[in-house]
Amino acid sequence: MFVAWTTTTQRVDADRLAKGAVEARLAACAQVDGPITSYYHWEGKMEEAVEFRVWFKYLPANASALSAWVHNHHPFATPQWIEVSAENVGEKYLSWVMANSTSAPFQRPKSS
């Protein structure tokens, strides 16, 4: 299973991204949290922004499609997009994610 996140400056945009990805079954679950405060450099200036973070939980087979979907629907020209692989996922939760996502059959990595 993968987890990814992005941020937006408007709650309505965060809710739209979360709901849209789940409706499209690209993510089994999406959560919105915030407001959070972000500090960063952009175009040569120090910036401070109040943002909302959207978390997505999804299967590896949906990674490319979800990334493309978020980038196509995100209000930012350069959205934050970070993906990580979840190493340990509860079996019941993973089964639920698999049942609520569109993807090729999930292949659990072989243990070393």
C-alpha positions as CSV (number, residue, x, y, z in Angstrom):
1,M,0.0,0.0,0.0
2,F,1.1,3.6,-0.7
3,V,0.4,6.8,1.1
4,A,0.8,10.2,-0.6
5,W,0.0,13.8,0.3
6,T,-0.4,17.2,-1.2
7,T,-1.4,20.6,0.2
8,T,-3.8,23.4,-1.0
9,T,-4.5,26.8,0.4
10,Q,-8.3,26.4,0.3
11,R,-10.3,23.8,2.2
12,V,-12.7,23.5,-0.7
13,D,-9.9,22.4,-3.0
14,A,-8.6,19.9,-0.5
15,D,-12.1,18.4,0.0
16,R,-12.6,18.3,-3.8
17,L,-9.3,16.4,-4.4
18,A,-10.0,14.0,-1.5
19,K,-13.5,13.2,-2.6
20,G,-12.7,13.0,-6.3
21,A,-9.9,10.6,-5.9
22,V,-12.0,8.3,-3.8
23,E,-15.0,8.6,-6.1
24,A,-12.7,7.6,-9.0
25,R,-11.5,4.6,-6.8
26,L,-7.9,5.8,-7.4
27,A,-7.6,5.9,-3.6
28,A,-9.4,3.8,-1.1
29,C,-9.3,6.6,1.5
30,A,-8.4,10.3,1.5
31,Q,-8.2,12.5,4.6
32,V,-8.0,16.3,4.9
33,D,-6.3,17.9,7.9
34,G,-5.4,21.4,8.8
35,P,-5.2,24.2,8.7
36,I,-1.4,23.9,8.9
37,T,1.2,26.6,8.4
38,S,3.9,26.0,5.8
39,Y,7.1,28.0,5.5
40,Y,9.1,27.8,2.2
41,H,11.1,29.7,-0.4
42,W,9.2,30.3,-3.6
43,E,10.5,32.4,-6.5
44,G,13.3,33.9,-4.4
45,K,11.1,34.9,-1.4
46,M,10.5,33.4,2.0
47,E,6.8,32.5,2.1
48,E,4.3,31.6,4.9
49,A,1.0,30.0,4.0
50,V,-2.0,28.5,5.7
51,E,-2.7,25.2,4.0
52,F,-4.8,22.0,4.2
53,R,-3.1,18.6,3.7
54,V,-4.7,15.8,1.8
55,W,-3.6,12.3,2.5
56,F,-4.3,9.5,0.1
57,K,-4.1,5.7,0.8
58,Y,-4.0,3.5,-2.3
59,L,-2.6,0.5,-4.0
60,P,0.7,0.6,-5.9
61,A,-1.0,-0.2,-9.2
62,N,-2.9,3.1,-8.9
63,A,0.2,5.2,-8.3
64,S,0.6,6.7,-11.8
65,A,-3.1,7.2,-12.3
66,L,-3.6,8.9,-9.0
67,S,-0.6,11.1,-9.4
68,A,-1.8,12.2,-12.9
69,W,-5.3,12.8,-11.6
70,V,-4.1,14.9,-8.7
71,H,-1.8,17.0,-10.9
72,N,-4.6,17.5,-13.4
73,H,-7.1,18.6,-10.8
74,H,-4.8,20.5,-8.4
75,P,-5.1,24.4,-8.3
76,F,-1.3,24.8,-8.0
77,A,1.0,24.9,-11.0
78,T,3.6,23.0,-9.0
79,P,1.8,21.0,-6.4
80,Q,3.5,19.2,-3.6
81,W,3.3,15.4,-4.3
82,I,5.0,13.0,-2.0
83,E,4.5,9.2,-2.2
84,V,5.8,6.6,0.3
85,S,5.4,2.9,0.5
86,A,3.8,1.7,3.8
87,E,6.0,-1.2,5.1
88,N,3.5,-2.5,7.6
89,V,-0.2,-2.4,7.0
90,G,-2.8,-4.3,9.1
91,E,-4.2,-7.2,7.2
92,K,-7.8,-6.2,7.7
93,Y,-7.1,-2.6,6.6
94,L,-5.2,-3.8,3.6
95,S,-8.0,-6.1,2.6
96,W,-10.4,-3.1,2.9
97,V,-8.1,-0.9,0.7
98,M,-7.9,-3.7,-1.9
99,A,-11.7,-4.1,-1.9
100,N,-12.2,-0.3,-2.4
101,S,-9.7,0.5,-5.1
102,T,-9.5,-0.1,-8.8
103,S,-6.3,-1.8,-9.7
104,A,-4.6,-4.9,-11.0
105,P,-4.3,-7.7,-8.4
106,F,-2.2,-6.6,-5.5
107,Q,1.1,-8.5,-5.1
108,R,2.5,-8.4,-1.6
109,P,6.3,-8.0,-1.7
110,K,8.1,-11.2,-0.8
111,S,9.9,-11.1,2.6
112,S,13.7,-11.3,2.6
